């Protein structure tokens, strides 16, 4: 019997789902429709056409459409006669991903529908999902995969709608640099998205003063020496799973804290010393990271390994243990797991030295008045002013910003088909992958992927993790 399947969103997650069906299902049993708008189809949000200053966060030999063939992207670059760079512009990965999706679509006879899905309804009588796209056309499906990653940008300082405020910085090429040739710009955020924005603004507006701040002002570390081979005594799957089995399925923070500190000794300094003396905010942190590639390379390798170990295990912690982990390790893990390329750091360091870039400390609120932004501390003292503010704090979906989300998310939440998870994203059963639906109970005919489950699946923003999750769900259904 033929299954009628819809994939909503054809970026990294949608491509992973298509690839998994190609691996595990006979194609004669499938009728697949793939939905996305023409701009994002096959490329998603991160890899659409944009400035070449926006680089992949992973090395070119560590990212692939197929996580079981990590040479595939580099091979594609050679086939296309595109000069190899250690960190390729993101648009190149988008072109590569589109090629691979088109190849799979041809083989599976999957249909591309260049429309966004705006509404979804469960048809109890036929046990199918009815999708309505933006053109008003409707189709019924046995299985739906929710892979759309167009989440609302955070608005922590309530600036949405203000003049000279850029809420979503992507694509970078849409930032109106010609309107701000010698004005003061402030970027909110110091993560990898902020690095993209800072590089773009520093390059295209050399006369502007650019200010940047976040809650802690920690930039990502600079990628250190690769090919690090660490010997983990305690941070192993077997050890964590054994401890969880003896603790009613929960991962204990006290245990994890001890294991991290013991295995961290291989880095060359103890964890307390590294955290207090090596992980520093602002330019000081960049200088340390640039000057000690061996130490930081080891720390990055350990925390990447830790992130992978915690993928579905972190969510088993009790509320208090999870909070303790956040307090002690989360900032460091994010900055070490997601390092920036050295070339990106050099642009920032040069701008710091030239006085064109500076960090602002202690910013608690931002007030807009007559096209000027006043940046204030907790005591409402003015710290700095700015002509423009660019938001680079990232994206997420929650009940506070649902009104800014795409209509498909509003439909899913308002009809009770999905719900928010305590750790972020939409709620799923981590063991089975089923969606936790308030209205329908645990369901496997609507499955959720990618950034939509980031939180429950820890740091689920890498191509490898997203592909592995799709394989797990679809292989289980094929058995």
C-alpha positions in Angstrom: 0.0 0.0 0.0 1.4 3.4 -1.0 1.9 5.9 1.8 1.2 9.6 1.0 3.8 11.7 2.8 4.3 15.5 3.2 7.6 17.1 4.2 7.0 20.7 5.4 10.2 22.7 5.0 13.0 21.6 2.6 16.1 22.8 4.3 18.6 20.6 6.3 15.8 18.7 8.2 13.6 18.3 5.2 16.5 17.0 3.1 17.5 14.6 5.9 13.9 13.2 5.9 13.9 12.7 2.2 17.3 11.0 2.3 16.1 8.7 5.1 13.1 7.6 3.1 15.5 6.9 0.2 17.6 4.7 2.5 14.9 2.7 4.3 11.7 2.5 2.2 11.0 0.9 -1.2 10.3 3.9 -3.5 7.3 2.2 -5.0 5.5 2.4 -1.6 6.0 6.2 -1.3 4.2 9.2 -2.7 6.1 12.2 -1.3 5.2 15.9 -1.6 7.9 18.5 -0.5 6.7 21.9 0.6 8.7 25.2 0.8 8.8 28.6 -0.8 11.0 29.0 -3.9 13.7 31.0 -2.0 14.3 28.4 0.7 13.5 25.2 -1.1 16.5 22.9 -0.9 18.6 25.4 1.1 16.6 26.4 4.2 17.2 29.5 6.2 21.0 29.4 6.9 22.2 28.4 3.4 20.2 30.7 1.1 22.0 33.1 -1.2 23.8 35.8 0.9 27.1 37.5 1.4 30.3 35.4 1.1 31.3 36.8 4.5 28.7 34.4 6.0 30.7 31.2 6.4 29.8 27.7 7.4 30.3 27.2 11.1 31.9 23.8 10.4 35.0 23.0 8.4 34.3 21.9 4.9 35.5 18.4 5.6 33.2 18.2 8.7 29.8 18.9 7.1 27.9 16.9 4.6 24.4 16.2 3.3 25.1 12.5 4.2 26.6 12.1 7.7 27.7 8.6 6.7 29.8 10.1 3.8 31.6 13.1 5.2 33.7 13.5 2.0 30.6 14.3 -0.1 30.6 18.1 0.2 34.3 18.4 -0.6 33.8 16.0 -3.6 30.9 18.2 -4.8 33.1 21.3 -4.6 35.7 19.6 -6.8 33.1 18.5 -9.3 31.8 22.1 -9.5 35.3 23.6 -9.8 34.7 25.7 -6.8 38.0 26.6 -5.0 38.2 24.8 -1.6 38.3 26.9 1.6 38.6 25.5 5.1 35.3 27.4 5.8 33.2 27.8 2.7 30.6 30.6 2.3 27.2 29.2 3.4 25.6 29.8 0.0 27.9 27.1 -1.5 26.5 24.5 1.0 23.0 25.6 0.0 23.8 25.0 -3.7 25.2 21.6 -2.8 22.3 20.6 -0.7 19.8 21.6 -3.4 21.7 19.4 -5.9 21.5 16.4 -3.6 17.8 17.0 -2.8 17.0 17.3 -6.5 18.8 14.0 -7.2 16.8 12.2 -4.4 13.6 13.8 -5.5 14.1 12.5 -9.1 14.9 9.0 -7.9 11.9 8.9 -5.4 9.6 10.8 -7.9 8.9 13.2 -5.0 6.9 16.3 -6.0 8.2 19.8 -5.2 5.4 22.2 -4.2 6.8 25.7 -4.0 4.3 27.0 -1.4 4.3 27.4 2.3 1.8 25.4 4.3 -0.5 27.7 6.2 -2.9 25.4 7.9 -3.2 21.8 9.1 -6.2 19.7 10.2 -6.5 16.1 11.5 -9.3 14.3 9.6 -10.5 11.7 12.1 -12.7 9.9 9.6 -9.9 9.1 7.2 -7.1 9.2 9.7 -5.1 11.7 7.6 -3.7 15.2 7.8 -5.1 17.9 5.6 -2.7 20.5 4.6 -3.6 23.9 3.1 -0.9 25.9 1.3 -0.7 29.7 0.7 -2.4 29.3 -2.7 -5.4 27.8 -1.0 -4.9 24.3 -2.4 -5.4 21.4 0.0 -4.0 17.8 0.1 -4.5 14.9 2.5 -1.6 12.8 3.8 -1.0 9.7 5.9 2.3 11.0 7.3 3.6 14.6 7.9 7.1 15.6 8.8 7.4 19.1 10.3 10.8 20.4 9.2 10.2 24.2 8.9 12.9 26.2 10.7 11.6 29.7 10.0 11.2 30.6 13.7 10.7 34.1 15.1 13.7 36.1 16.1 14.0 36.9 19.8 13.0 40.4 20.9 14.5 40.5 24.4 14.5 44.4 24.5 11.0 44.9 23.0 12.2 46.9 20.0 10.2 45.4 17.2 8.6 48.1 15.0 11.1 50.8 16.0 12.7 52.9 13.2 16.4 52.0 12.6 15.9 48.7 14.3 16.7 45.5 12.3 14.9 42.6 13.9 16.2 39.8 11.7 19.7 40.4 10.2 19.4 37.7 7.5 20.0 37.9 4.7 23.0 40.1 5.5 22.8 41.7 2.1 19.4 43.2 3.1 21.0 45.3 5.9 20.8 48.9 4.5 24.5 49.8 4.8 24.2 52.8 2.5 21.9 54.5 5.0 24.5 54.2 7.8 27.9 55.2 6.3 29.3 57.0 9.4 26.7 56.3 12.1 26.9 54.4 15.3 25.6 50.8 15.1 24.9 48.5 17.9 24.6 44.7 17.5 22.8 42.8 20.2 24.3 39.4 20.7 27.8 37.9 20.7 27.1 34.4 19.2 27.9 33.2 15.8 25.0 35.1 14.2 26.4 38.3 15.7 29.8 37.4 14.3 28.3 37.3 10.8 26.7 40.7 11.4 29.8 42.3 12.8 32.0 41.1 9.9 29.5 42.4 7.4 29.1 45.8 9.0 32.8 46.3 9.6 33.5 45.4 6.0 30.7 47.5 4.4 30.7 50.5 6.7 34.4 51.2 7.6 33.6 54.7 9.0 31.0 53.6 11.5 31.5 52.9 15.2 30.1 49.5 15.9 29.1 48.5 19.5 28.2 45.0 20.6 26.8 43.5 23.8 25.1 40.5 25.2 24.2 39.3 28.7 27.7 38.1 29.3 29.7 39.5 26.3 31.4 36.1 25.6 32.3 35.6 22.0 32.6 32.1 20.6 36.1 30.8 21.1 38.4 30.7 18.0 38.9 27.2 16.5 42.0 25.7 17.9 44.2 22.9 16.7 42.2 20.1 15.1 42.9 16.3 15.2 42.7 16.3 19.0 42.6 12.7 20.3 41.5 12.7 24.0 41.1 9.6 26.1 37.9 9.8 28.0 37.7 7.9 31.3 34.2 8.9 32.4 32.6 10.8 29.6 31.5 7.8 27.6 28.2 6.5 26.5 28.5 3.3 28.6 29.4 5.2 31.8 26.5 7.7 31.4 24.0 5.0 30.5 25.1 2.8 33.4 24.8 5.6 35.9 21.4 6.6 34.5 20.2 3.0 34.8 21.1 3.1 38.5 19.4 6.4 39.0 15.9 5.7 37.7 16.8 6.9 34.2 18.0 10.3 35.3 21.4 11.8 34.6 22.8 13.3 37.9 24.5 16.7 37.7 26.9 15.8 40.6 28.1 12.8 38.7 28.5 14.6 35.4 30.2 17.5 37.1 32.9 15.2 38.6 33.4 13.4 35.3 33.8 16.6 33.3 36.4 17.9 35.8 38.4 14.6 35.7 38.4 14.2 31.9 39.1 18.0 31.5 42.6 17.5 33.1 43.7 16.3 29.6 43.3 19.9 28.3 46.3 21.0 30.3 44.6 23.1 32.9 42.0 22.3 35.5 38.4 23.2 34.7 38.0 25.8 37.5 41.1 27.6 36.3 40.1 27.4 32.6 36.6 28.7 33.4 37.8 31.7 35.5 41.1 32.6 33.8 40.8 31.4 30.2 37.2 32.0 29.3 37.0 35.8 29.4 34.5 38.2 27.8 35.1 40.6 25.0 38.4 41.1 23.3 40.4 39.6 26.2 38.7 36.2 25.5 39.5 36.4 21.8 43.2 37.3 22.5 43.5 34.3 24.8 41.8 32.0 22.4 44.0 33.2 19.5 47.2 32.8 21.5 46.6 29.3 22.8 45.3 27.2 19.9 46.5 23.9 21.5 44.7 24.4 24.9 41.5 25.7 23.2 41.6 23.0 20.6 41.5 20.3 23.4 38.8 22.1 25.3 36.7 22.5 22.1 37.1 18.8 21.3 36.0 17.8 24.8 32.9 20.0 24.8 31.9 18.9 21.4 32.1 15.3 22.6 30.1 16.3 25.7 27.5 17.9 23.6 27.0 14.8 21.5 26.8 12.6 24.7 24.1 14.9 26.1 22.0 14.9 23.0 19.1 13.1 24.5 20.5 12.5 28.0 20.5 16.1 29.3 16.7 16.1 29.2 16.6 13.3 31.7 18.0 15.6 34.5 15.7 16.8 37.2 14.8 20.5 37.0 17.3 21.4 39.7 20.1 19.4 38.2 19.4 20.9 34.7 19.6 24.4 36.2 22.9 23.5 37.9 24.3 22.3 34.6 23.1 25.5 32.9 24.7 27.7 35.6 28.0 25.8 35.6 28.6 24.8 32.0 26.1 26.0 29.4 27.8 29.3 28.4 31.2 27.5 28.1 29.7 24.6 26.2 28.1 26.9 23.6 31.2 29.0 23.1 33.6 26.0 22.9 31.3 23.7 20.9 30.7 26.3 18.3 34.0 28.1 17.7 34.5 30.7 15.0 37.0 30.5 12.2 40.3 32.2 12.7 39.8 34.5 9.7 36.6 35.8 11.3 38.3 36.5 14.6 41.1 38.4 12.8 38.5 40.8 11.4 37.1 41.5 14.9 40.5 41.9 16.6 41.7 44.3 13.9 38.5 46.4 14.4 39.0 46.4 18.2 42.6 47.6 17.8 41.5 50.3 15.3 38.8 51.6 17.7 36.0 50.7 15.3 34.5 48.0 17.5 33.9 48.0 21.2 31.9 45.9 23.7 29.4 47.5 26.0 29.2 46.2 29.6 26.2 46.1 31.9 23.4 46.9 29.4 20.1 46.2 31.0 17.6 48.0 28.7 17.4 49.7 25.4 15.1 52.7 24.9 14.2 54.2 21.5 13.6 58.0 21.2 13.5 60.1 18.1 15.4 57.5 16.0 18.1 57.3 18.7 18.6 54.3 20.9 19.7 54.8 24.6 21.5 51.9 26.1 21.0 51.9 29.9 22.4 49.9 32.8 20.3 48.4 35.6 20.3 51.7 37.4 19.0 53.5 34.3 22.2 55.3 33.8 23.1 56.0 30.1 26.0 53.8 29.0 25.9 54.6 25.3 23.7 55.8 22.4 23.2 54.4 18.9 21.7 55.4 15.6 20.9 51.8 14.6 20.4 48.6 16.5 20.7 45.2 14.8 19.3 42.1 16.6 21.5 39.0 16.4 20.2 37.1 19.5 18.9 34.1 17.5 15.6 32.4 17.0 13.1 30.4 19.0 9.5 29.4 19.2 7.6 29.8 22.5 4.2 31.0 23.8 5.5 34.6 24.1 6.3 35.0 20.4 3.7 32.7 18.9 1.9 35.7 17.4 5.1 36.5 15.3 5.4 32.9 14.1 4.4 31.4 10.8 0.7 30.5 10.4 1.5 26.8 10.4 2.8 27.0 14.0 -0.2 29.0 15.1 -2.5 26.3 13.5 -0.6 23.5 15.2 -0.6 25.1 18.7 -4.1 26.6 18.6 -5.7 23.3 17.5 -3.9 21.3 20.2 -1.9 19.1 17.9 1.4 20.0 19.5 2.6 21.7 22.6 5.7 23.5 23.9 8.3 21.5 25.8 9.7 22.8 29.1 13.3 22.7 27.7 12.3 24.6 24.5 10.9 23.7 21.2 7.9 21.3 20.6 7.3 18.4 22.9 8.3 14.9 21.8 9.0 11.5 23.4 12.7 11.2 23.2 12.7 7.4 23.2 10.1 6.8 20.5 10.3 10.2 18.6 6.6 10.5 18.8 5.0 13.9 19.0 3.3 14.7 22.3 -0.1 16.0 21.2 -2.5 17.4 23.9 -5.5 16.6 21.6 -4.4 13.3 20.0 -1.9 11.8 22.6 1.4 10.4 21.5 1.4 10.3 17.7 3.8 9.0 15.1 1.9 10.2 12.0 3.1 13.8 12.7 6.9 13.8 13.4 9.0 16.9 14.3 12.6 17.5 13.2 15.5 20.0 13.3 15.5 23.2 15.3 11.8 22.6 16.3 13.0 20.1 18.9 16.2 22.0 19.9 16.1 21.9 23.7 14.8 18.4 24.2 17.4 17.1 21.8 20.4 19.1 23.1 22.1 21.5 20.6 20.1 19.9 17.7 21.4 22.5 15.3 24.1 20.5 13.5 23.5 18.8 10.2 24.8 15.5 11.6 22.4 15.4 14.5 19.5 16.4 12.4 20.3 13.6 9.8 20.8 11.0 12.5 17.4 11.9 14.1 15.6 11.5 10.8 17.3 8.1 10.2 16.2 7.0 13.7 12.5 7.9 13.2 12.1 6.7 9.6 14.1 3.5 10.1 11.9 2.6 13.1 8.8 3.2 11.0 10.1 1.0 8.2 10.7 -2.0 10.5 
